[in-house]
Amino acid sequence: MIDATDWVRLLVVCVLFTVAAGAIAWATGLTTPKPFLTAAARAVVQLAAVSAVITLVLNDLGLTGAFLALMAIVATATSARRTETGWKGVWVAAAILIGSVPALALLILIGLLPVKGIALIPVGGILIGGAMTATTLSTRRALDTLKDRRGEYEAALALGFLERRAARFLVRKPAAEALLPPLDQTRTVGLVTLPGAFVGMLLGGAPVWQAGALQLVVLLALLAVEVAAVATVVELVARGLISRTSQGSEVRLT
């Protein structure tokens, strides 16, 4: 049990980290402290809400499915807002789900993931979250490239390239930069990072080899999911299904 003193320490540390993030960003001219204060406040509210309902959700498969669907909806809305794609942002759902749903289904079908909320929600959240990040980064890079290299795009059209082919040629490599974080995470796992699934199983009393095996599966599944997301983004941008509603491309942290 956590006593009152521990709660006070926890609160103080959380406030210090949040204030430090905002102060450093403000002092160095990166951005205002507001995004960090907002993010911290949302994290508190959301974690409190999840903690209040998690037991009920984990014990009911129907509610587990609904919670996973909510994760996908929030991920889609977040990515659409970050990429400034407006109503066309609904298409980012395809990039987020095209790999995460089959990966989750495969893990269930081969028996590595039990059909229980305690297993489905954490792993599903990891896959959906990874796909969301890859989708957001690759979409921003692809749309920025089309804007910044408009002359090359028009030159390709003048040479007889189809619109999709010209766009695909320009955005493919910039969009692929979104794969650098998951690739580095996979390459350095155990040496630089100890991901959540591994640490969680160890804290839960699982053998080290079992924790390592599960983490390996999750990491490789996540890599496949993020590659599928980026490839889908490239195709959707090339087809004009994802585009910005405005010309702005600045990084918005709010």
Backbone bond lengths (Angstrom), bond angles and torsions (degrees), N, CA, C in turn:
res aa  C-N    CA-C-N  psi(-1)  N-CA   C-N-CA  omega(-1)  CA-C   N-CA-C  phi
1 M - - - 1.461 - - 1.532 110.23 -
2 I 1.337 115.51 144.06 1.459 120.81 177.32 1.520 108.42 -93.27
3 D 1.341 116.62 122.75 1.457 119.32 -179.47 1.529 110.62 -87.34
4 A 1.332 115.94 179.02 1.459 121.19 -176.24 1.520 112.31 -60.48
5 T 1.323 116.57 -37.92 1.464 120.28 -179.65 1.521 111.29 -62.91
6 D 1.336 116.01 -41.60 1.466 120.19 179.09 1.527 111.12 -63.83
7 W 1.336 116.29 -39.39 1.468 120.07 179.02 1.522 110.72 -63.14
8 V 1.329 116.22 -40.26 1.470 120.41 178.88 1.525 110.23 -63.79
9 R 1.335 116.37 -45.05 1.460 120.07 178.49 1.522 111.26 -60.50
10 L 1.330 115.58 -42.99 1.461 120.70 179.24 1.527 110.70 -60.24
11 L 1.324 115.88 -45.67 1.464 120.69 -179.84 1.524 111.30 -62.10
12 V 1.328 116.22 -44.27 1.463 120.61 -178.47 1.526 110.83 -62.61
13 V 1.332 117.00 -44.42 1.470 121.13 -179.21 1.525 110.83 -64.34
14 C 1.324 117.00 -43.23 1.467 120.76 179.79 1.524 111.10 -62.21
15 V 1.335 116.27 -43.13 1.465 120.43 178.62 1.523 110.42 -64.02
16 L 1.324 116.80 -42.25 1.464 120.33 -179.50 1.523 111.81 -61.72
17 F 1.329 116.74 -46.13 1.463 120.15 179.81 1.526 111.10 -62.97
18 T 1.327 117.16 -42.55 1.459 121.03 -179.16 1.524 110.91 -64.78
19 V 1.331 116.24 -46.68 1.465 120.91 179.03 1.523 110.52 -62.90
20 A 1.332 117.12 -40.24 1.464 120.62 179.69 1.531 110.80 -62.14
21 A 1.328 116.25 -44.67 1.470 119.91 179.57 1.526 111.16 -60.65
22 G 1.334 115.67 -47.84 1.458 119.53 -179.85 1.516 112.61 -64.98
23 A 1.330 117.01 -40.76 1.463 121.17 -177.88 1.527 111.33 -66.87
24 I 1.329 116.93 -42.81 1.472 120.42 179.29 1.522 110.54 -64.37
25 A 1.341 116.87 -44.26 1.464 120.72 179.68 1.523 111.13 -62.04
26 W 1.336 116.32 -39.98 1.470 120.61 -179.16 1.528 111.14 -71.99
27 A 1.324 116.57 -44.30 1.466 120.33 -176.33 1.525 112.19 -66.80
28 T 1.336 117.06 -31.49 1.466 120.49 -178.65 1.521 112.84 -94.24
29 G 1.328 117.08 1.57 1.456 120.88 177.49 1.512 115.00 76.62
30 L 1.324 117.79 16.18 1.462 120.14 -179.68 1.524 111.27 -71.15
31 T 1.321 116.35 -48.10 1.456 122.01 178.84 1.526 107.94 -169.85
32 T 1.316 116.37 -178.09 1.466 120.01 178.59 1.525 109.84 -83.99
33 P 1.326 118.56 164.31 1.476 120.97 178.50 1.530 113.30 -68.98
34 K 1.335 117.43 -17.38 1.458 120.92 -173.12 1.529 114.71 -53.13
35 P 1.343 119.83 -47.46 1.465 119.30 -178.38 1.527 113.47 -57.13
36 F 1.324 117.26 -35.99 1.456 121.39 -177.70 1.523 111.40 -74.11
37 L 1.333 115.76 -38.89 1.457 119.76 176.75 1.528 110.42 -66.23
38 T 1.334 115.85 -41.42 1.469 120.50 178.90 1.517 111.17 -64.64
39 A 1.346 115.99 -44.84 1.463 120.37 -179.54 1.524 111.10 -62.47
40 A 1.331 116.61 -42.48 1.463 120.32 179.87 1.526 111.04 -64.43
41 A 1.341 116.75 -43.08 1.459 120.46 179.59 1.525 111.19 -63.69
42 R 1.329 116.28 -42.87 1.467 119.90 178.48 1.528 110.91 -63.63
43 A 1.329 116.58 -40.62 1.465 120.24 179.57 1.524 110.73 -60.58
44 V 1.328 116.35 -42.26 1.464 120.34 179.29 1.521 110.96 -61.92
45 V 1.334 116.02 -48.79 1.466 120.55 -178.04 1.522 111.20 -64.36
46 Q 1.343 116.10 -45.22 1.458 119.68 -176.45 1.525 112.12 -68.15
47 L 1.323 117.01 -41.97 1.465 119.74 179.09 1.526 111.26 -67.29
48 A 1.326 116.00 -35.39 1.459 119.23 177.02 1.524 110.42 -65.26
49 A 1.337 115.95 -42.31 1.466 120.19 179.67 1.524 111.23 -65.40
50 V 1.336 115.29 -43.60 1.472 119.34 -179.86 1.524 110.09 -64.70
51 S 1.316 116.45 -42.59 1.462 120.25 179.57 1.528 111.42 -60.09
52 A 1.331 115.48 -33.40 1.457 119.52 -177.90 1.525 112.56 -72.56
53 V 1.337 117.11 -29.43 1.472 119.62 -174.53 1.522 113.36 -112.33
54 I 1.343 117.17 -6.22 1.458 119.84 -170.81 1.524 113.27 -61.46
55 T 1.319 117.68 -37.42 1.465 119.79 -179.78 1.511 110.85 -62.70
56 L 1.321 116.64 -43.69 1.466 121.18 178.59 1.519 111.06 -63.80
57 V 1.333 116.39 -43.58 1.460 121.19 -178.58 1.525 111.13 -65.30
58 L 1.327 117.07 -44.17 1.460 120.85 -176.04 1.520 112.73 -66.08
59 N 1.319 117.77 -24.78 1.459 121.11 -177.51 1.516 113.75 -94.16
60 D 1.330 117.99 4.38 1.459 121.44 -178.81 1.525 108.68 -134.67
61 L 1.341 117.23 117.66 1.460 120.80 -176.93 1.526 112.13 -63.69
62 G 1.334 116.53 -35.18 1.454 119.86 178.20 1.517 111.74 -62.72
63 L 1.326 115.88 -45.22 1.453 120.39 178.25 1.531 111.39 -69.05
64 T 1.330 115.65 -31.89 1.470 119.29 176.11 1.518 110.27 -62.28
65 G 1.347 115.93 -45.35 1.460 120.31 177.62 1.519 112.02 -61.80
66 A 1.332 116.33 -40.83 1.462 120.71 178.81 1.528 110.83 -64.45
67 F 1.333 115.75 -37.91 1.467 119.72 -179.66 1.525 110.79 -67.67
68 L 1.336 116.38 -39.40 1.462 120.11 176.76 1.528 110.59 -64.35
69 A 1.331 116.83 -39.30 1.460 120.60 177.14 1.523 110.82 -63.60
70 L 1.326 116.19 -39.65 1.461 120.29 177.12 1.526 110.81 -62.71
71 M 1.338 116.16 -40.24 1.463 120.14 176.65 1.530 110.61 -57.36
72 A 1.335 116.26 -45.03 1.466 120.79 -178.23 1.528 111.11 -65.88
73 I 1.330 117.33 -38.74 1.470 121.17 179.65 1.526 110.62 -66.05
74 V 1.320 116.21 -45.64 1.464 119.93 179.65 1.527 110.50 -65.07
75 A 1.331 116.70 -39.55 1.469 120.25 178.39 1.523 110.60 -62.43
76 T 1.323 116.95 -42.02 1.468 121.15 178.89 1.524 110.90 -63.75
77 A 1.330 116.54 -46.02 1.462 120.65 -179.43 1.529 111.10 -63.42
78 T 1.322 116.35 -40.56 1.463 120.44 -179.98 1.524 111.35 -65.00
79 S 1.326 116.42 -45.55 1.461 120.51 -179.48 1.524 110.91 -65.81
80 A 1.334 116.91 -40.18 1.468 120.48 179.70 1.526 110.79 -63.10
81 R 1.325 116.56 -39.32 1.465 119.84 179.70 1.518 111.13 -69.30
82 R 1.319 116.76 -42.67 1.457 120.41 -179.45 1.533 112.04 -64.47
83 T 1.313 116.40 -33.31 1.466 120.24 -176.94 1.521 112.43 -91.44
84 E 1.337 117.23 -3.09 1.458 123.22 177.46 1.524 111.67 55.90
85 T 1.332 116.03 42.78 1.460 120.74 -177.02 1.524 113.32 -99.05
86 G 1.349 117.44 0.28 1.456 119.83 175.75 1.513 113.22 59.08
87 W 1.339 115.91 -140.05 1.471 119.19 -177.87 1.525 112.05 -66.44
88 K 1.332 116.97 -24.56 1.465 119.38 177.18 1.521 111.45 -69.62
89 G 1.332 115.97 -12.12 1.450 119.59 178.41 1.515 113.30 -63.37
90 V 1.345 116.91 -14.65 1.461 119.01 177.58 1.525 110.94 -60.28
91 W 1.349 116.19 -25.01 1.459 119.84 179.54 1.525 112.52 -69.46
92 V 1.330 117.73 -21.16 1.463 117.83 179.01 1.523 110.70 -66.03
93 A 1.329 117.19 -19.18 1.471 120.17 175.85 1.518 110.76 -59.25
94 A 1.337 116.28 -35.03 1.466 119.90 179.38 1.518 110.54 -63.13
95 A 1.340 116.42 -41.85 1.460 120.11 179.70 1.522 111.63 -67.90
96 I 1.326 116.43 -36.92 1.469 120.77 -178.45 1.529 111.24 -71.44
97 L 1.322 116.99 -37.82 1.465 120.67 -173.02 1.528 114.08 -93.89
98 I 1.328 117.76 -20.33 1.461 120.17 -172.47 1.531 112.88 -61.90
99 G 1.324 116.73 -27.05 1.459 119.79 177.83 1.511 112.97 -108.14
100 S 1.335 117.33 -36.12 1.466 120.21 -174.19 1.530 112.65 -68.42
101 V 1.323 118.02 -38.46 1.469 120.04 -179.83 1.532 111.79 -67.29
102 P 1.345 119.44 -51.08 1.472 119.27 177.09 1.527 112.78 -60.91
103 A 1.331 117.66 -37.43 1.463 119.79 -179.49 1.521 110.87 -64.51
104 L 1.323 116.60 -43.78 1.461 120.82 178.60 1.527 110.38 -64.41
105 A 1.332 116.12 -41.78 1.470 120.55 179.57 1.528 111.11 -63.97
106 L 1.329 117.10 -40.78 1.464 120.67 179.75 1.524 111.29 -63.78
107 L 1.325 117.00 -43.64 1.462 120.33 179.20 1.528 111.54 -61.58
108 I 1.333 116.12 -33.77 1.467 120.36 178.05 1.528 110.52 -73.33
109 L 1.341 116.36 -45.03 1.468 121.21 -175.64 1.523 112.72 -63.39
110 I 1.344 117.26 -37.32 1.467 119.18 -178.32 1.524 112.17 -87.19
111 G 1.341 116.55 -0.32 1.459 120.71 173.50 1.513 116.54 86.79
112 L 1.343 117.48 5.13 1.467 118.89 178.89 1.526 112.00 -76.49
113 L 1.319 116.26 -22.43 1.463 120.78 -178.49 1.525 108.84 -122.28
114 P 1.320 118.49 113.78 1.464 120.64 179.89 1.525 111.35 -67.62
115 V 1.316 115.60 149.40 1.463 120.60 -179.98 1.526 108.31 -80.66
116 K 1.286 115.18 69.96 1.460 122.44 179.44 1.522 108.55 -137.98
117 G 1.317 116.48 145.66 1.450 120.48 -178.98 1.510 113.74 -58.27
118 I 1.338 117.24 -35.83 1.453 122.01 -177.87 1.519 111.94 -63.13
119 A 1.342 117.14 -22.36 1.462 121.60 178.51 1.530 111.49 -102.59
120 L 1.325 117.15 -41.16 1.463 121.13 -174.56 1.526 112.71 -67.33
121 I 1.322 117.26 -42.26 1.464 119.50 -175.45 1.528 112.64 -67.49
122 P 1.346 120.04 -47.94 1.476 118.55 178.85 1.526 113.28 -62.74
123 V 1.335 116.84 -46.52 1.462 119.63 -178.04 1.531 110.37 -69.05
124 G 1.335 116.69 -42.11 1.459 119.83 176.74 1.515 111.49 -60.42
125 G 1.328 116.57 -40.25 1.458 120.49 178.46 1.518 112.34 -64.63
126 I 1.324 116.97 -38.87 1.465 121.12 178.19 1.521 110.45 -63.04
127 L 1.336 117.20 -45.81 1.460 121.53 -177.60 1.529 111.54 -68.54
128 I 1.328 116.68 -45.70 1.466 120.08 179.93 1.523 110.46 -65.93
129 G 1.332 116.77 -42.00 1.462 120.38 179.09 1.518 112.33 -62.86
130 G 1.331 116.45 -42.07 1.465 119.94 178.15 1.518 111.64 -64.56
131 A 1.344 116.07 -42.21 1.458 120.16 178.14 1.521 111.26 -63.77
132 M 1.330 116.77 -38.37 1.462 121.08 178.30 1.528 110.66 -61.31
133 T 1.315 116.74 -47.21 1.464 120.33 -179.03 1.526 111.34 -62.42
134 A 1.325 116.76 -46.31 1.461 120.54 179.66 1.523 111.12 -63.21
135 T 1.327 116.46 -39.11 1.462 120.84 179.66 1.522 111.32 -64.84
136 T 1.324 116.00 -45.58 1.461 120.11 -179.45 1.525 111.56 -62.20
137 L 1.333 116.37 -49.72 1.460 120.13 -177.18 1.524 111.99 -64.80
138 S 1.323 116.67 -44.46 1.472 119.65 -177.74 1.525 111.16 -69.13
139 T 1.324 117.70 -36.41 1.464 120.36 178.38 1.522 110.96 -65.46
140 R 1.330 116.67 -45.13 1.466 119.69 178.46 1.525 111.18 -60.45
141 R 1.320 116.73 -45.55 1.467 119.87 -179.25 1.522 111.30 -65.28
142 A 1.329 117.20 -40.81 1.462 120.53 -179.20 1.526 111.22 -64.96
143 L 1.331 117.10 -46.56 1.463 120.51 -178.43 1.525 111.55 -69.41
144 D 1.325 117.20 -36.87 1.466 120.09 175.70 1.526 110.65 -62.66
145 T 1.327 116.13 -40.27 1.463 120.69 -179.60 1.523 111.21 -64.37
146 L 1.324 116.91 -43.90 1.466 119.78 178.98 1.528 111.36 -61.79
147 K 1.319 116.34 -35.53 1.459 120.37 179.37 1.530 111.29 -72.98
148 D 1.330 116.42 -47.10 1.463 121.03 -174.95 1.534 112.75 -73.56
149 R 1.332 116.25 -27.38 1.464 119.70 -177.22 1.525 111.50 -113.37
150 R 1.322 114.21 36.34 1.463 119.64 -178.27 1.523 111.89 -57.75
151 G 1.328 116.00 -37.37 1.457 119.38 179.57 1.521 112.60 -61.30
152 E 1.318 116.93 -41.45 1.466 120.71 178.80 1.527 110.58 -65.89
153 Y 1.333 115.17 -38.33 1.469 119.52 178.58 1.525 110.59 -61.60
154 E 1.331 117.09 -46.50 1.462 121.11 -179.60 1.522 111.30 -67.70
155 A 1.340 116.66 -33.73 1.462 120.06 176.80 1.525 110.90 -65.20
156 A 1.340 115.92 -39.95 1.464 119.90 177.80 1.526 111.05 -63.34
157 L 1.329 116.12 -39.33 1.466 119.64 177.52 1.522 110.54 -64.41
158 A 1.331 116.76 -39.30 1.461 120.92 179.77 1.524 111.57 -65.09
159 L 1.332 115.37 -27.94 1.467 119.73 178.64 1.523 112.66 -82.83
160 G 1.325 116.85 -1.66 1.456 120.12 176.26 1.513 115.80 104.81
161 F 1.341 117.29 3.95 1.462 120.27 177.03 1.529 109.79 -69.17
162 L 1.309 116.28 142.92 1.453 120.15 171.19 1.527 108.89 -70.65
163 E 1.339 117.29 154.25 1.459 120.87 -176.94 1.525 111.83 -56.48
164 R 1.335 116.73 -45.59 1.467 119.94 -178.24 1.520 111.27 -63.16
165 R 1.330 115.31 -42.49 1.461 118.92 -177.33 1.527 110.61 -67.30
166 A 1.326 116.93 -41.25 1.462 120.62 179.54 1.525 110.89 -63.34
167 A 1.329 116.78 -45.88 1.461 120.77 179.58 1.520 110.81 -65.20
168 R 1.327 116.58 -42.95 1.457 120.81 -179.40 1.527 110.84 -61.59
169 F 1.318 116.76 -40.47 1.458 121.81 -179.94 1.530 110.99 -62.60
170 L 1.333 117.54 -39.54 1.454 121.50 -176.64 1.524 113.25 -76.17
171 V 1.325 117.24 -38.75 1.467 119.73 -170.18 1.522 114.35 -93.26
172 R 1.329 117.24 -13.06 1.469 119.19 -172.85 1.529 112.77 -58.97
173 K 1.318 118.03 -52.09 1.469 120.65 -176.99 1.523 112.91 -69.95
174 P 1.336 119.52 -44.31 1.468 118.32 176.40 1.523 112.87 -59.52
175 A 1.333 116.96 -40.16 1.467 120.38 179.77 1.524 110.98 -64.73
176 A 1.326 116.50 -33.86 1.466 120.73 -178.07 1.521 112.59 -66.39
177 E 1.341 118.07 -15.32 1.460 120.21 177.90 1.531 111.65 -63.57
178 A 1.329 116.63 -20.46 1.467 120.46 177.54 1.521 111.72 -66.42
179 L 1.329 117.11 -14.32 1.468 120.82 -179.16 1.529 112.75 -87.61
180 L 1.330 117.32 -7.94 1.465 119.30 -179.15 1.534 113.07 -62.02
181 P 1.347 120.11 -45.98 1.472 119.02 179.25 1.529 114.04 -59.46
182 P 1.364 119.35 -48.77 1.469 117.19 179.36 1.521 113.28 -66.45
183 L 1.338 117.03 -32.55 1.462 119.14 177.39 1.527 110.60 -65.73
184 D 1.324 116.68 -44.37 1.462 119.90 179.00 1.521 111.50 -66.30
185 Q 1.325 116.83 -37.45 1.462 119.86 178.06 1.522 110.84 -62.69
186 T 1.340 116.64 -41.32 1.463 121.06 -179.83 1.525 110.89 -69.34
187 R 1.325 116.20 -40.71 1.463 120.07 -179.01 1.524 112.69 -66.01
188 T 1.325 116.50 -33.29 1.472 120.07 -172.72 1.525 113.25 -105.97
189 V 1.327 118.34 7.55 1.457 120.25 -177.89 1.532 110.22 -59.72
190 G 1.298 116.08 133.60 1.457 121.37 -178.61 1.512 113.59 89.27
191 L 1.346 116.42 -26.28 1.460 120.40 179.39 1.523 111.35 -99.99
192 V 1.331 115.86 -39.46 1.462 120.72 -179.86 1.524 110.78 -114.28
193 T 1.326 116.43 -42.76 1.465 120.78 -177.25 1.528 111.25 -119.60
194 L 1.308 115.10 148.28 1.461 122.93 170.82 1.531 106.29 -122.99
195 P 1.329 117.39 93.80 1.464 121.23 -172.22 1.527 113.48 -62.66
196 G 1.336 114.52 166.30 1.455 122.28 -172.30 1.516 115.79 -58.76
197 A 1.333 117.83 -42.18 1.461 119.81 -177.84 1.529 110.90 -61.27
198 F 1.319 116.22 -41.05 1.466 121.40 -179.98 1.533 110.63 -64.68
199 V 1.333 115.40 -51.20 1.466 120.13 -178.43 1.517 111.07 -64.21
200 G 1.337 116.60 -40.85 1.459 120.73 -179.44 1.514 112.47 -61.23
201 M 1.332 116.93 -42.84 1.458 119.73 179.70 1.525 111.43 -68.09
202 L 1.336 116.10 -37.98 1.466 118.90 177.86 1.525 110.67 -63.09
203 L 1.331 116.18 -44.27 1.464 119.79 179.06 1.522 111.25 -65.59
204 G 1.326 116.01 -26.60 1.466 120.24 178.99 1.514 113.26 -83.28
205 G 1.341 117.08 -2.15 1.449 120.48 176.25 1.511 115.80 95.81
206 A 1.353 118.05 7.78 1.465 120.69 -179.67 1.532 110.38 -73.56
207 P 1.329 117.72 152.85 1.467 120.59 176.16 1.527 110.67 -61.44
208 V 1.322 116.34 151.16 1.460 120.64 -177.58 1.522 111.25 -59.87
209 W 1.339 117.55 -42.91 1.462 120.06 -177.70 1.530 111.52 -63.82
210 Q 1.325 116.38 -36.82 1.463 119.87 179.83 1.527 110.86 -68.73
211 A 1.335 116.02 -41.12 1.464 120.27 177.40 1.528 110.62 -62.89
212 G 1.324 115.87 -41.85 1.458 119.93 179.39 1.511 112.64 -65.75
213 A 1.342 116.78 -40.31 1.460 120.85 -179.90 1.522 111.05 -64.00
214 L 1.345 116.52 -44.35 1.461 119.71 179.53 1.523 111.00 -64.93
215 Q 1.325 116.63 -41.08 1.461 119.51 179.72 1.518 111.47 -63.43
216 L 1.332 117.32 -37.87 1.459 121.22 178.20 1.527 110.43 -61.94
217 V 1.329 116.34 -45.62 1.460 120.60 179.07 1.522 110.98 -60.91
218 V 1.333 116.23 -45.41 1.471 120.68 -178.85 1.527 110.75 -63.74
219 L 1.334 117.30 -42.87 1.460 120.41 -179.06 1.525 111.79 -63.11
220 L 1.322 116.62 -44.11 1.466 119.78 -178.98 1.525 111.06 -70.41
221 A 1.336 116.17 -36.70 1.466 119.36 175.24 1.522 110.02 -63.14
222 L 1.310 116.62 -42.33 1.466 121.63 179.63 1.524 110.92 -63.17
223 L 1.316 116.32 -39.44 1.464 120.39 178.32 1.530 110.69 -61.94
224 A 1.339 116.03 -45.27 1.467 120.09 178.56 1.523 111.37 -63.45
225 V 1.328 116.13 -40.97 1.460 121.27 -179.93 1.528 110.84 -62.61
226 E 1.317 117.26 -43.07 1.457 120.61 -177.43 1.526 111.61 -71.91
227 V 1.326 118.00 -35.08 1.466 120.53 175.02 1.529 109.66 -63.57
228 A 1.324 116.50 -43.52 1.464 120.38 178.41 1.525 110.92 -62.13
229 A 1.335 116.88 -39.10 1.463 121.07 179.42 1.527 110.97 -63.60
230 V 1.322 117.13 -46.30 1.464 120.89 -178.30 1.527 110.56 -66.19
231 A 1.325 117.30 -42.50 1.461 120.51 178.48 1.526 111.00 -61.39
232 T 1.318 116.42 -38.92 1.459 120.69 178.43 1.520 111.55 -67.41
233 V 1.324 116.47 -39.97 1.470 120.66 177.75 1.528 110.27 -60.32
234 V 1.314 116.87 -45.14 1.464 120.80 179.75 1.519 110.35 -56.75
235 E 1.321 116.46 -45.27 1.463 120.37 -178.60 1.529 111.57 -68.13
236 L 1.317 117.13 -41.49 1.465 120.42 -179.32 1.526 111.63 -66.47
237 V 1.332 116.88 -39.22 1.464 120.74 177.31 1.526 109.86 -67.45
238 A 1.329 116.71 -42.45 1.462 120.51 179.83 1.529 111.66 -62.18
239 R 1.315 117.20 -32.86 1.469 121.50 179.53 1.527 112.76 -85.59
240 G 1.323 116.40 -3.35 1.454 119.92 179.15 1.511 114.38 78.49
241 L 1.330 117.25 11.03 1.461 120.69 -179.44 1.520 111.40 -78.17
242 I 1.326 116.49 -24.97 1.463 121.68 173.86 1.517 108.00 -116.98
243 S 1.319 115.92 121.95 1.456 121.13 176.61 1.520 108.52 -153.26
244 R 1.315 116.79 163.69 1.448 120.66 -178.37 1.522 111.30 -81.48
245 T 1.321 115.43 146.38 1.459 120.41 175.54 1.520 111.02 -83.18
246 S 1.351 116.38 -16.44 1.461 121.85 178.19 1.514 108.58 -135.07
247 Q 1.296 116.28 170.41 1.459 120.37 -178.43 1.518 112.71 -88.46
248 G 1.334 116.87 -9.04 1.464 119.66 -178.19 1.509 111.61 -68.51
249 S 1.328 116.21 143.55 1.462 120.06 179.20 1.517 111.71 -136.50
250 E 1.349 115.98 17.00 1.458 118.27 179.79 1.523 110.72 -69.71
251 V 1.307 116.23 154.52 1.464 120.45 178.15 1.520 109.50 -74.72
252 R 1.320 116.85 116.53 1.440 121.96 -179.60 1.532 109.32 -100.90
253 L 1.324 116.73 119.45 1.459 120.97 -175.59 1.516 112.81 -100.71
254 T 1.313 117.44 -6.56 1.455 119.19 -177.06 1.506 111.98 -79.28
